Amino acid sequence: MLPLAVQILLALLLDLLIGDPRWWPHPVKGIARLAGWVEPPLRRAFPPRPAGIGAVLIVVSGSTAIAWLGCTLAAAIHPLCG
């Protein structure tokens, strides 16, 4: 395995070369879409603070679960992918 400093340098170089293409779905866009979908019904059903706490819990736990699932599936393909 490469040292962490080399991994970070390679990641930076790849990001500079490739970047984030506009057509590629970015995870932050999905998280924002989830927050926009979850928050309005919670704000209609609960006072502001509990609605906000509920929205945060749903968005963070949902995002974490999806990332965990993606890493688990990638690791099933090959350990280095995970």
PDB file with SEQRES, HELIX, SHEET and CRYST1 records, atoms N, CA, C and O in Angstrom:
SEQRES   1 A   82  MET LEU PRO LEU ALA VAL GLN ILE LEU LEU ALA LEU LEU          
SEQRES   2 A   82  LEU ASP LEU LEU ILE GLY ASP PRO ARG TRP TRP PRO HIS          
SEQRES   3 A   82  PRO VAL LYS GLY ILE ALA ARG LEU ALA GLY TRP VAL GLU          
SEQRES   4 A   82  PRO PRO LEU ARG ARG ALA PHE PRO PRO ARG PRO ALA GLY          
SEQRES   5 A   82  ILE GLY ALA VAL LEU ILE VAL VAL SER GLY SER THR ALA          
SEQRES   6 A   82  ILE ALA TRP LEU GLY CYS THR LEU ALA ALA ALA ILE HIS          
SEQRES   7 A   82  PRO LEU CYS GLY                                              
HELIX    1 AA1 LEU A    4  LEU A   17  1                                  14    
HELIX    2 AA2 PRO A   27  ALA A   45  1                                  19    
HELIX    3 AA3 PRO A   48  ILE A   77  1                                  30    
CRYST1    1.000    1.000    1.000  90.00  90.00  90.00 P 1           1          
ATOM      1  N   MET A   1       0.844  -1.176   0.000  1.00  0.00           N  
ATOM      2  CA  MET A   1       0.000   0.000   0.000  1.00  0.00           C  
ATOM      3  C   MET A   1       0.890   1.240   0.000  1.00  0.00           C  
ATOM      4  O   MET A   1       1.937   1.277   0.646  1.00  0.00           O  
ATOM      5  N   LEU A   2       0.450   2.238  -0.732  1.00  0.00           N  
ATOM      6  CA  LEU A   2       1.214   3.481  -0.836  1.00  0.00           C  
ATOM      7  C   LEU A   2       1.113   4.289   0.454  1.00  0.00           C  
ATOM      8  O   LEU A   2       0.089   4.243   1.135  1.00  0.00           O  
ATOM      9  N   PRO A   3       2.162   5.024   0.790  1.00  0.00           N  
ATOM     10  CA  PRO A   3       2.082   5.903   1.969  1.00  0.00           C  
ATOM     11  C   PRO A   3       0.972   6.936   1.793  1.00  0.00           C  
ATOM     12  O   PRO A   3       0.625   7.311   0.673  1.00  0.00           O  
ATOM     13  N   LEU A   4       0.432   7.380   2.902  1.00  0.00           N  
ATOM     14  CA  LEU A   4      -0.692   8.312   2.875  1.00  0.00           C  
ATOM     15  C   LEU A   4      -0.366   9.583   2.100  1.00  0.00           C  
ATOM     16  O   LEU A   4      -1.206  10.074   1.347  1.00  0.00           O  
ATOM     17  N   ALA A   5       0.827  10.119   2.269  1.00  0.00           N  
ATOM     18  CA  ALA A   5       1.208  11.353   1.567  1.00  0.00           C  
ATOM     19  C   ALA A   5       1.173  11.147   0.057  1.00  0.00           C  
ATOM     20  O   ALA A   5       0.761  12.044  -0.678  1.00  0.00           O  
ATOM     21  N   VAL A   6       1.599   9.981  -0.412  1.00  0.00           N  
ATOM     22  CA  VAL A   6       1.582   9.686  -1.847  1.00  0.00           C  
ATOM     23  C   VAL A   6       0.137   9.537  -2.324  1.00  0.00           C  
ATOM     24  O   VAL A   6      -0.208  10.008  -3.408  1.00  0.00           O  
ATOM     25  N   GLN A   7      -0.701   8.891  -1.529  1.00  0.00           N  
ATOM     26  CA  GLN A   7      -2.115   8.743  -1.893  1.00  0.00           C  
ATOM     27  C   GLN A   7      -2.787  10.101  -2.025  1.00  0.00           C  
ATOM     28  O   GLN A   7      -3.543  10.338  -2.967  1.00  0.00           O  
ATOM     29  N   ILE A   8      -2.508  10.988  -1.082  1.00  0.00           N  
ATOM     30  CA  ILE A   8      -3.103  12.327  -1.124  1.00  0.00           C  
ATOM     31  C   ILE A   8      -2.612  13.096  -2.343  1.00  0.00           C  
ATOM     32  O   ILE A   8      -3.399  13.774  -3.005  1.00  0.00           O  
ATOM     33  N   LEU A   9      -1.335  13.000  -2.642  1.00  0.00           N  
ATOM     34  CA  LEU A   9      -0.780  13.681  -3.803  1.00  0.00           C  
ATOM     35  C   LEU A   9      -1.400  13.151  -5.094  1.00  0.00           C  
ATOM     36  O   LEU A   9      -1.756  13.933  -5.975  1.00  0.00           O  
ATOM     37  N   LEU A  10      -1.531  11.831  -5.213  1.00  0.00           N  
ATOM     38  CA  LEU A  10      -2.152  11.249  -6.406  1.00  0.00           C  
ATOM     39  C   LEU A  10      -3.618  11.675  -6.529  1.00  0.00           C  
ATOM     40  O   LEU A  10      -4.089  11.978  -7.625  1.00  0.00           O  
ATOM     41  N   ALA A  11      -4.327  11.699  -5.413  1.00  0.00           N  
ATOM     42  CA  ALA A  11      -5.724  12.132  -5.440  1.00  0.00           C  
ATOM     43  C   ALA A  11      -5.835  13.588  -5.887  1.00  0.00           C  
ATOM     44  O   ALA A  11      -6.724  13.939  -6.663  1.00  0.00           O  
ATOM     45  N   LEU A  12      -4.939  14.424  -5.400  1.00  0.00           N  
ATOM     46  CA  LEU A  12      -4.942  15.831  -5.793  1.00  0.00           C  
ATOM     47  C   LEU A  12      -4.653  15.979  -7.289  1.00  0.00           C  
ATOM     48  O   LEU A  12      -5.312  16.756  -7.979  1.00  0.00           O  
ATOM     49  N   LEU A  13      -3.676  15.238  -7.776  1.00  0.00           N  
ATOM     50  CA  LEU A  13      -3.349  15.309  -9.203  1.00  0.00           C  
ATOM     51  C   LEU A  13      -4.505  14.822 -10.067  1.00  0.00           C  
ATOM     52  O   LEU A  13      -4.813  15.430 -11.092  1.00  0.00           O  
ATOM     53  N   LEU A  14      -5.150  13.722  -9.658  1.00  0.00           N  
ATOM     54  CA  LEU A  14      -6.307  13.233 -10.411  1.00  0.00           C  
ATOM     55  C   LEU A  14      -7.436  14.260 -10.406  1.00  0.00           C  
ATOM     56  O   LEU A  14      -8.101  14.464 -11.423  1.00  0.00           O  
ATOM     57  N   ASP A  15      -7.649  14.901  -9.270  1.00  0.00           N  
ATOM     58  CA  ASP A  15      -8.703  15.903  -9.193  1.00  0.00           C  
ATOM     59  C   ASP A  15      -8.392  17.093 -10.094  1.00  0.00           C  
ATOM     60  O   ASP A  15      -9.289  17.650 -10.726  1.00  0.00           O  
ATOM     61  N   LEU A  16      -7.126  17.478 -10.151  1.00  0.00           N  
ATOM     62  CA  LEU A  16      -6.749  18.584 -11.029  1.00  0.00           C  
ATOM     63  C   LEU A  16      -6.902  18.208 -12.499  1.00  0.00           C  
ATOM     64  O   LEU A  16      -7.307  19.037 -13.314  1.00  0.00           O  
ATOM     65  N   LEU A  17      -6.576  16.947 -12.844  1.00  0.00           N  
ATOM     66  CA  LEU A  17      -6.675  16.503 -14.233  1.00  0.00           C  
ATOM     67  C   LEU A  17      -8.110  16.250 -14.665  1.00  0.00           C  
ATOM     68  O   LEU A  17      -8.521  16.667 -15.748  1.00  0.00           O  
ATOM     69  N   ILE A  18      -8.859  15.576 -13.831  1.00  0.00           N  
ATOM     70  CA  ILE A  18     -10.205  15.153 -14.205  1.00  0.00           C  
ATOM     71  C   ILE A  18     -11.261  16.086 -13.631  1.00  0.00           C  
ATOM     72  O   ILE A  18     -12.197  16.480 -14.327  1.00  0.00           O  
ATOM     73  N   GLY A  19     -11.107  16.437 -12.364  1.00  0.00           N  
ATOM     74  CA  GLY A  19     -12.095  17.283 -11.710  1.00  0.00           C  
ATOM     75  C   GLY A  19     -13.414  16.570 -11.551  1.00  0.00           C  
ATOM     76  O   GLY A  19     -13.468  15.340 -11.568  1.00  0.00           O  
ATOM     77  N   ASP A  20     -14.472  17.327 -11.398  1.00  0.00           N  
ATOM     78  CA  ASP A  20     -15.824  16.789 -11.298  1.00  0.00           C  
ATOM     79  C   ASP A  20     -16.591  17.212 -12.538  1.00  0.00           C  
ATOM     80  O   ASP A  20     -17.066  18.345 -12.615  1.00  0.00           O  
ATOM     81  N   PRO A  21     -16.718  16.315 -13.511  1.00  0.00           N  
ATOM     82  CA  PRO A  21     -17.482  16.683 -14.715  1.00  0.00           C  
ATOM     83  C   PRO A  21     -18.912  17.076 -14.357  1.00  0.00           C  
ATOM     84  O   PRO A  21     -19.518  16.477 -13.468  1.00  0.00           O  
ATOM     85  N   ARG A  22     -19.444  18.068 -15.038  1.00  0.00           N  
ATOM     86  CA  ARG A  22     -20.789  18.562 -14.728  1.00  0.00           C  
ATOM     87  C   ARG A  22     -21.850  17.495 -14.965  1.00  0.00           C  
ATOM     88  O   ARG A  22     -22.883  17.505 -14.296  1.00  0.00           O  
ATOM     89  N   TRP A  23     -21.624  16.582 -15.893  1.00  0.00           N  
ATOM     90  CA  TRP A  23     -22.617  15.553 -16.195  1.00  0.00           C  
ATOM     91  C   TRP A  23     -22.597  14.419 -15.179  1.00  0.00           C  
ATOM     92  O   TRP A  23     -23.542  13.634 -15.120  1.00  0.00           O  
ATOM     93  N   TRP A  24     -21.534  14.316 -14.373  1.00  0.00           N  
ATOM     94  CA  TRP A  24     -21.410  13.221 -13.414  1.00  0.00           C  
ATOM     95  C   TRP A  24     -22.224  13.543 -12.162  1.00  0.00           C  
ATOM     96  O   TRP A  24     -22.092  14.641 -11.621  1.00  0.00           O  
ATOM     97  N   PRO A  25     -23.065  12.613 -11.682  1.00  0.00           N  
ATOM     98  CA  PRO A  25     -23.861  12.911 -10.484  1.00  0.00           C  
ATOM     99  C   PRO A  25     -22.974  12.991  -9.236  1.00  0.00           C  
ATOM    100  O   PRO A  25     -22.327  12.008  -8.874  1.00  0.00           O  
ATOM    101  N   HIS A  26     -22.942  14.129  -8.594  1.00  0.00           N  
ATOM    102  CA  HIS A  26     -22.092  14.336  -7.424  1.00  0.00           C  
ATOM    103  C   HIS A  26     -22.875  13.967  -6.167  1.00  0.00           C  
ATOM    104  O   HIS A  26     -24.054  14.305  -6.056  1.00  0.00           O  
ATOM    105  N   PRO A  27     -22.238  13.278  -5.219  1.00  0.00           N  
ATOM    106  CA  PRO A  27     -22.952  12.877  -4.000  1.00  0.00           C  
ATOM    107  C   PRO A  27     -23.577  14.050  -3.235  1.00  0.00           C  
ATOM    108  O   PRO A  27     -24.643  13.898  -2.638  1.00  0.00           O  
ATOM    109  N   VAL A  28     -22.932  15.201  -3.247  1.00  0.00           N  
ATOM    110  CA  VAL A  28     -23.478  16.345  -2.514  1.00  0.00           C  
ATOM    111  C   VAL A  28     -24.816  16.781  -3.119  1.00  0.00           C  
ATOM    112  O   VAL A  28     -25.708  17.222  -2.394  1.00  0.00           O  
ATOM    113  N   LYS A  29     -24.956  16.661  -4.430  1.00  0.00           N  
ATOM    114  CA  LYS A  29     -26.241  16.987  -5.057  1.00  0.00           C  
ATOM    115  C   LYS A  29     -27.333  16.043  -4.566  1.00  0.00           C  
ATOM    116  O   LYS A  29     -28.459  16.467  -4.309  1.00  0.00           O  
ATOM    117  N   GLY A  30     -26.995  14.767  -4.438  1.00  0.00           N  
ATOM    118  CA  GLY A  30     -27.963  13.795  -3.933  1.00  0.00           C  
ATOM    119  C   GLY A  30     -28.333  14.059  -2.488  1.00  0.00           C  
ATOM    120  O   GLY A  30     -29.495  13.923  -2.107  1.00  0.00           O  
ATOM    121  N   ILE A  31     -27.350  14.435  -1.679  1.00  0.00           N  
ATOM    122  CA  ILE A  31     -27.616  14.738  -0.273  1.00  0.00           C  
ATOM    123  C   ILE A  31     -28.516  15.976  -0.170  1.00  0.00           C  
ATOM    124  O   ILE A  31     -29.442  16.007   0.640  1.00  0.00           O  
ATOM    125  N   ALA A  32     -28.245  16.978  -0.981  1.00  0.00           N  
ATOM    126  CA  ALA A  32     -29.077  18.189  -0.976  1.00  0.00           C  
ATOM    127  C   ALA A  32     -30.499  17.869  -1.425  1.00  0.00           C  
ATOM    128  O   ALA A  32     -31.461  18.400  -0.869  1.00  0.00           O  
ATOM    129  N   ARG A  33     -30.636  17.006  -2.423  1.00  0.00           N  
ATOM    130  CA  ARG A  33     -31.960  16.610  -2.898  1.00  0.00           C  
ATOM    131  C   ARG A  33     -32.722  15.868  -1.795  1.00  0.00           C  
ATOM    132  O   ARG A  33     -33.914  16.096  -1.592  1.00  0.00           O  
ATOM    133  N   LEU A  34     -32.013  14.970  -1.082  1.00  0.00           N  
ATOM    134  CA  LEU A  34     -32.628  14.247   0.026  1.00  0.00           C  
ATOM    135  C   LEU A  34     -33.085  15.213   1.111  1.00  0.00           C  
ATOM    136  O   LEU A  34     -34.196  15.085   1.626  1.00  0.00           O  
ATOM    137  N   ALA A  35     -32.244  16.174   1.459  1.00  0.00           N  
ATOM    138  CA  ALA A  35     -32.613  17.160   2.484  1.00  0.00           C  
ATOM    139  C   ALA A  35     -33.829  17.975   2.047  1.00  0.00           C  
ATOM    140  O   ALA A  35     -34.717  18.246   2.854  1.00  0.00           O  
ATOM    141  N   GLY A  36     -33.871  18.362   0.785  1.00  0.00           N  
ATOM    142  CA  GLY A  36     -35.005  19.120   0.274  1.00  0.00           C  
ATOM    143  C   GLY A  36     -36.286  18.319   0.235  1.00  0.00           C  
ATOM    144  O   GLY A  36     -37.377  18.886   0.296  1.00  0.00           O  
ATOM    145  N   TRP A  37     -36.168  17.010   0.132  1.00  0.00           N  
ATOM    146  CA  TRP A  37     -37.328  16.137   0.094  1.00  0.00           C  
ATOM    147  C   TRP A  37     -37.829  15.827   1.505  1.00  0.00           C  
ATOM    148  O   TRP A  37     -39.036  15.717   1.722  1.00  0.00           O  
ATOM    149  N   VAL A  38     -36.908  15.685   2.468  1.00  0.00           N  
ATOM    150  CA  VAL A  38     -37.242  15.280   3.832  1.00  0.00           C  
ATOM    151  C   VAL A  38     -37.720  16.451   4.690  1.00  0.00           C  
ATOM    152  O   VAL A  38     -38.645  16.296   5.488  1.00  0.00           O  
ATOM    153  N   GLU A  39     -37.107  17.599   4.533  1.00  0.00           N  
ATOM    154  CA  GLU A  39     -37.365  18.705   5.457  1.00  0.00           C  
ATOM    155  C   GLU A  39     -38.782  19.281   5.401  1.00  0.00           C  
ATOM    156  O   GLU A  39     -39.371  19.480   6.464  1.00  0.00           O  
ATOM    157  N   PRO A  40     -39.360  19.558   4.248  1.00  0.00           N  
ATOM    158  CA  PRO A  40     -40.697  20.192   4.243  1.00  0.00           C  
ATOM    159  C   PRO A  40     -41.781  19.405   4.993  1.00  0.00           C  
ATOM    160  O   PRO A  40     -42.512  20.005   5.782  1.00  0.00           O  
ATOM    161  N   PRO A  41     -41.916  18.089   4.783  1.00  0.00           N  
ATOM    162  CA  PRO A  41     -42.962  17.403   5.552  1.00  0.00           C  
ATOM    163  C   PRO A  41     -42.698  17.399   7.062  1.00  0.00           C  
ATOM    164  O   PRO A  41     -43.630  17.453   7.863  1.00  0.00           O  
ATOM    165  N   LEU A  42     -41.418  17.333   7.438  1.00  0.00           N  
ATOM    166  CA  LEU A  42     -41.113  17.376   8.862  1.00  0.00           C  
ATOM    167  C   LEU A  42     -41.450  18.735   9.456  1.00  0.00           C  
ATOM    168  O   LEU A  42     -41.941  18.811  10.583  1.00  0.00           O  
ATOM    169  N   ARG A  43     -41.198  19.802   8.722  1.00  0.00           N  
ATOM    170  CA  ARG A  43     -41.502  21.154   9.215  1.00  0.00           C  
ATOM    171  C   ARG A  43     -43.014  21.387   9.310  1.00  0.00           C  
ATOM    172  O   ARG A  43     -43.475  22.169  10.142  1.00  0.00           O  
ATOM    173  N   ARG A  44     -43.785  20.701   8.452  1.00  0.00           N  
ATOM    174  CA  ARG A  44     -45.250  20.822   8.549  1.00  0.00           C  
ATOM    175  C   ARG A  44     -45.785  20.035   9.750  1.00  0.00           C  
ATOM    176  O   ARG A  44     -46.788  20.420  10.350  1.00  0.00           O  
ATOM    177  N   ALA A  45     -45.112  18.934  10.097  1.00  0.00           N  
ATOM    178  CA  ALA A  45     -45.617  18.040  11.140  1.00  0.00           C  
ATOM    179  C   ALA A  45     -45.109  18.374  12.536  1.00  0.00           C  
ATOM    180  O   ALA A  45     -45.765  18.032  13.521  1.00  0.00           O  
ATOM    181  N   PHE A  46     -43.955  19.035  12.648  1.00  0.00           N  
ATOM    182  CA  PHE A  46     -43.338  19.269  13.953  1.00  0.00           C  
ATOM    183  C   PHE A  46     -42.895  20.724  14.095  1.00  0.00           C  
ATOM    184  O   PHE A  46     -42.768  21.445  13.105  1.00  0.00           O  
ATOM    185  N   PRO A  47     -42.661  21.144  15.336  1.00  0.00           N  
ATOM    186  CA  PRO A  47     -42.070  22.479  15.542  1.00  0.00           C  
ATOM    187  C   PRO A  47     -40.667  22.537  14.913  1.00  0.00           C  
ATOM    188  O   PRO A  47     -40.084  21.493  14.621  1.00  0.00           O  
ATOM    189  N   PRO A  48     -40.127  23.735  14.703  1.00  0.00           N  
ATOM    190  CA  PRO A  48     -38.861  23.874  13.966  1.00  0.00           C  
ATOM    191  C   PRO A  48     -37.688  23.048  14.491  1.00  0.00           C  
ATOM    192  O   PRO A  48     -37.008  22.381  13.711  1.00  0.00           O  
ATOM    193  N   ARG A  49     -37.445  23.084  15.789  1.00  0.00           N  
ATOM    194  CA  ARG A  49     -36.255  22.384  16.317  1.00  0.00           C  
ATOM    195  C   ARG A  49     -36.344  20.873  16.140  1.00  0.00           C  
ATOM    196  O   ARG A  49     -35.404  20.280  15.612  1.00  0.00           O  
ATOM    197  N   PRO A  50     -37.446  20.212  16.562  1.00  0.00           N  
ATOM    198  CA  PRO A  50     -37.526  18.762  16.334  1.00  0.00           C  
ATOM    199  C   PRO A  50     -37.514  18.401  14.844  1.00  0.00           C  
ATOM    200  O   PRO A  50     -36.958  17.374  14.454  1.00  0.00           O  
ATOM    201  N   ALA A  51     -38.128  19.250  14.020  1.00  0.00           N  
ATOM    202  CA  ALA A  51     -38.116  18.980  12.580  1.00  0.00           C  
ATOM    203  C   ALA A  51     -36.700  19.040  12.036  1.00  0.00           C  
ATOM    204  O   ALA A  51     -36.308  18.196  11.229  1.00  0.00           O  
ATOM    205  N   GLY A  52     -35.931  20.027  12.467  1.00  0.00           N  
ATOM    206  CA  GLY A  52     -34.547  20.151  12.025  1.00  0.00           C  
ATOM    207  C   GLY A  52     -33.689  18.996  12.502  1.00  0.00           C  
ATOM    208  O   GLY A  52     -32.870  18.466  11.752  1.00  0.00           O  
ATOM    209  N   ILE A  53     -33.885  18.606  13.763  1.00  0.00           N  
ATOM    210  CA  ILE A  53     -33.120  17.474  14.296  1.00  0.00           C  
ATOM    211  C   ILE A  53     -33.470  16.205  13.539  1.00  0.00           C  
ATOM    212  O   ILE A  53     -32.587  15.425  13.183  1.00  0.00           O  
ATOM    213  N   GLY A  54     -34.751  15.999  13.293  1.00  0.00           N  
ATOM    214  CA  GLY A  54     -35.173  14.815  12.534  1.00  0.00           C  
ATOM    215  C   GLY A  54     -34.604  14.810  11.124  1.00  0.00           C  
ATOM    216  O   GLY A  54     -34.151  13.776  10.632  1.00  0.00           O  
ATOM    217  N   ALA A  55     -34.629  15.976  10.473  1.00  0.00           N  
ATOM    218  CA  ALA A  55     -34.089  16.068   9.120  1.00  0.00           C  
ATOM    219  C   ALA A  55     -32.598  15.744   9.102  1.00  0.00           C  
ATOM    220  O   ALA A  55     -32.125  15.011   8.234  1.00  0.00           O  
ATOM    221  N   VAL A  56     -31.863  16.295  10.066  1.00  0.00           N  
ATOM    222  CA  VAL A  56     -30.420  16.018  10.140  1.00  0.00           C  
ATOM    223  C   VAL A  56     -30.176  14.530  10.347  1.00  0.00           C  
ATOM    224  O   VAL A  56     -29.336  13.932   9.676  1.00  0.00           O  
ATOM    225  N   LEU A  57     -30.920  13.932  11.286  1.00  0.00           N  
ATOM    226  CA  LEU A  57     -30.724  12.504  11.545  1.00  0.00           C  
ATOM    227  C   LEU A  57     -31.025  11.649  10.316  1.00  0.00           C  
ATOM    228  O   LEU A  57     -30.290  10.708  10.017  1.00  0.00           O  
ATOM    229  N   ILE A  58     -32.093  11.971   9.613  1.00  0.00           N  
ATOM    230  CA  ILE A  58     -32.448  11.197   8.416  1.00  0.00           C  
ATOM    231  C   ILE A  58     -31.407  11.376   7.318  1.00  0.00           C  
ATOM    232  O   ILE A  58     -30.967  10.400   6.712  1.00  0.00           O  
ATOM    233  N   VAL A  59     -31.012  12.618   7.062  1.00  0.00           N  
ATOM    234  CA  VAL A  59     -30.061  12.882   5.970  1.00  0.00           C  
ATOM    235  C   VAL A  59     -28.687  12.296   6.286  1.00  0.00           C  
ATOM    236  O   VAL A  59     -28.073  11.664   5.426  1.00  0.00           O  
ATOM    237  N   VAL A  60     -28.204  12.499   7.501  1.00  0.00           N  
ATOM    238  CA  VAL A  60     -26.871  11.987   7.855  1.00  0.00           C  
ATOM    239  C   VAL A  60     -26.867  10.461   7.888  1.00  0.00           C  
ATOM    240  O   VAL A  60     -25.956   9.834   7.348  1.00  0.00           O  
ATOM    241  N   SER A  61     -27.879   9.856   8.517  1.00  0.00           N  
ATOM    242  CA  SER A  61     -27.893   8.388   8.584  1.00  0.00           C  
ATOM    243  C   SER A  61     -28.120   7.782   7.199  1.00  0.00           C  
ATOM    244  O   SER A  61     -27.528   6.754   6.871  1.00  0.00           O  
ATOM    245  N   GLY A  62     -28.967   8.405   6.390  1.00  0.00           N  
ATOM    246  CA  GLY A  62     -29.178   7.902   5.034  1.00  0.00           C  
ATOM    247  C   GLY A  62     -27.922   8.009   4.184  1.00  0.00           C  
ATOM    248  O   GLY A  62     -27.579   7.076   3.458  1.00  0.00           O  
ATOM    249  N   SER A  63     -27.241   9.135   4.269  1.00  0.00           N  
ATOM    250  CA  SER A  63     -25.997   9.323   3.511  1.00  0.00           C  
ATOM    251  C   SER A  63     -24.923   8.344   3.976  1.00  0.00           C  
ATOM    252  O   SER A  63     -24.187   7.788   3.162  1.00  0.00           O  
ATOM    253  N   THR A  64     -24.840   8.138   5.286  1.00  0.00           N  
ATOM    254  CA  THR A  64     -23.858   7.210   5.834  1.00  0.00           C  
ATOM    255  C   THR A  64     -24.158   5.789   5.382  1.00  0.00           C  
ATOM    256  O   THR A  64     -23.247   5.048   5.012  1.00  0.00           O  
ATOM    257  N   ALA A  65     -25.428   5.406   5.410  1.00  0.00           N  
ATOM    258  CA  ALA A  65     -25.812   4.054   4.998  1.00  0.00           C  
ATOM    259  C   ALA A  65     -25.485   3.813   3.525  1.00  0.00           C  
ATOM    260  O   ALA A  65     -25.001   2.740   3.165  1.00  0.00           O  
ATOM    261  N   ILE A  66     -25.744   4.793   2.685  1.00  0.00           N  
ATOM    262  CA  ILE A  66     -25.457   4.637   1.255  1.00  0.00           C  
ATOM    263  C   ILE A  66     -23.948   4.545   1.015  1.00  0.00           C  
ATOM    264  O   ILE A  66     -23.496   3.736   0.204  1.00  0.00           O  
ATOM    265  N   ALA A  67     -23.170   5.373   1.719  1.00  0.00           N  
ATOM    266  CA  ALA A  67     -21.706   5.312   1.579  1.00  0.00           C  
ATOM    267  C   ALA A  67     -21.172   3.970   2.073  1.00  0.00           C  
ATOM    268  O   ALA A  67     -20.298   3.377   1.441  1.00  0.00           O  
ATOM    269  N   TRP A  68     -21.696   3.491   3.200  1.00  0.00           N  
ATOM    270  CA  TRP A  68     -21.263   2.194   3.730  1.00  0.00           C  
ATOM    271  C   TRP A  68     -21.593   1.077   2.742  1.00  0.00           C  
ATOM    272  O   TRP A  68     -20.765   0.201   2.491  1.00  0.00           O  
ATOM    273  N   LEU A  69     -22.794   1.110   2.188  1.00  0.00           N  
ATOM    274  CA  LEU A  69     -23.193   0.092   1.228  1.00  0.00           C  
ATOM    275  C   LEU A  69     -22.294   0.129  -0.006  1.00  0.00           C  
ATOM    276  O   LEU A  69     -21.867  -0.915  -0.499  1.00  0.00           O  
ATOM    277  N   GLY A  70     -22.009   1.330  -0.500  1.00  0.00           N  
ATOM    278  CA  GLY A  70     -21.127   1.451  -1.664  1.00  0.00           C  
ATOM    279  C   GLY A  70     -19.737   0.907  -1.389  1.00  0.00           C  
ATOM    280  O   GLY A  70     -19.168   0.205  -2.225  1.00  0.00           O  
ATOM    281  N   CYS A  71     -19.186   1.223  -0.227  1.00  0.00           N  
ATOM    282  CA  CYS A  71     -17.856   0.718   0.130  1.00  0.00           C  
ATOM    283  C   CYS A  71     -17.871  -0.796   0.315  1.00  0.00           C  
ATOM    284  O   CYS A  71     -16.927  -1.478  -0.082  1.00  0.00           O  
ATOM    285  N   THR A  72     -18.934  -1.324   0.913  1.00  0.00           N  
ATOM    286  CA  THR A  72     -19.048  -2.766   1.115  1.00  0.00           C  
ATOM    287  C   THR A  72     -19.137  -3.489  -0.223  1.00  0.00           C  
ATOM    288  O   THR A  72     -18.487  -4.516  -0.419  1.00  0.00           O  
ATOM    289  N   LEU A  73     -19.935  -2.960  -1.144  1.00  0.00           N  
ATOM    290  CA  LEU A  73     -20.044  -3.575  -2.465  1.00  0.00           C  
ATOM    291  C   LEU A  73     -18.726  -3.475  -3.228  1.00  0.00           C  
ATOM    292  O   LEU A  73     -18.328  -4.416  -3.913  1.00  0.00           O  
ATOM    293  N   ALA A  74     -18.061  -2.347  -3.110  1.00  0.00           N  
ATOM    294  CA  ALA A  74     -16.768  -2.188  -3.781  1.00  0.00           C  
ATOM    295  C   ALA A  74     -15.746  -3.158  -3.208  1.00  0.00           C  
ATOM    296  O   ALA A  74     -14.949  -3.729  -3.952  1.00  0.00           O  
ATOM    297  N   ALA A  75     -15.760  -3.351  -1.894  1.00  0.00           N  
ATOM    298  CA  ALA A  75     -14.822  -4.289  -1.256  1.00  0.00           C  
ATOM    299  C   ALA A  75     -15.110  -5.724  -1.667  1.00  0.00           C  
ATOM    300  O   ALA A  75     -14.207  -6.559  -1.692  1.00  0.00           O  
ATOM    301  N   ALA A  76     -16.373  -6.014  -1.990  1.00  0.00           N  
ATOM    302  CA  ALA A  76     -16.723  -7.370  -2.440  1.00  0.00           C  
ATOM    303  C   ALA A  76     -16.132  -7.627  -3.824  1.00  0.00           C  
ATOM    304  O   ALA A  76     -15.824  -8.768  -4.168  1.00  0.00           O  
ATOM    305  N   ILE A  77     -15.975  -6.570  -4.614  1.00  0.00           N  
ATOM    306  CA  ILE A  77     -15.356  -6.716  -5.931  1.00  0.00           C  
ATOM    307  C   ILE A  77     -13.868  -6.957  -5.772  1.00  0.00           C  
ATOM    308  O   ILE A  77     -13.306  -7.881  -6.360  1.00  0.00           O  
ATOM    309  N   HIS A  78     -13.234  -6.106  -4.964  1.00  0.00           N  
ATOM    310  CA  HIS A  78     -11.799  -6.250  -4.674  1.00  0.00           C  
ATOM    311  C   HIS A  78     -11.497  -5.457  -3.413  1.00  0.00           C  
ATOM    312  O   HIS A  78     -12.015  -4.352  -3.252  1.00  0.00           O  
ATOM    313  N   PRO A  79     -10.676  -5.985  -2.514  1.00  0.00           N  
ATOM    314  CA  PRO A  79     -10.391  -5.282  -1.253  1.00  0.00           C  
ATOM    315  C   PRO A  79      -9.850  -3.868  -1.444  1.00  0.00           C  
ATOM    316  O   PRO A  79     -10.166  -2.985  -0.646  1.00  0.00           O  
ATOM    317  N   LEU A  80      -9.054  -3.633  -2.464  1.00  0.00           N  
ATOM    318  CA  LEU A  80      -8.525  -2.281  -2.684  1.00  0.00           C  
ATOM    319  C   LEU A  80      -9.603  -1.295  -3.117  1.00  0.00           C  
ATOM    320  O   LEU A  80      -9.492  -0.095  -2.866  1.00  0.00           O  
ATOM    321  N   CYS A  81     -10.639  -1.802  -3.764  1.00  0.00           N  
ATOM    322  CA  CYS A  81     -11.744  -0.920  -4.164  1.00  0.00           C  
ATOM    323  C   CYS A  81     -12.504  -0.411  -2.953  1.00  0.00           C  
ATOM    324  O   CYS A  81     -12.981   0.724  -2.937  1.00  0.00           O  
ATOM    325  N   GLY A  82     -12.614  -1.260  -1.936  1.00  0.00           N  
ATOM    326  CA  GLY A  82     -13.349  -0.867  -0.735  1.00  0.00           C  
ATOM    327  C   GLY A  82     -12.578   0.104   0.096  1.00  0.00           C  
ATOM    328  O   GLY A  82     -13.057   0.535   1.144  1.00  0.00           O  
TER     329      GLY A  82                                                      
END                                                                             
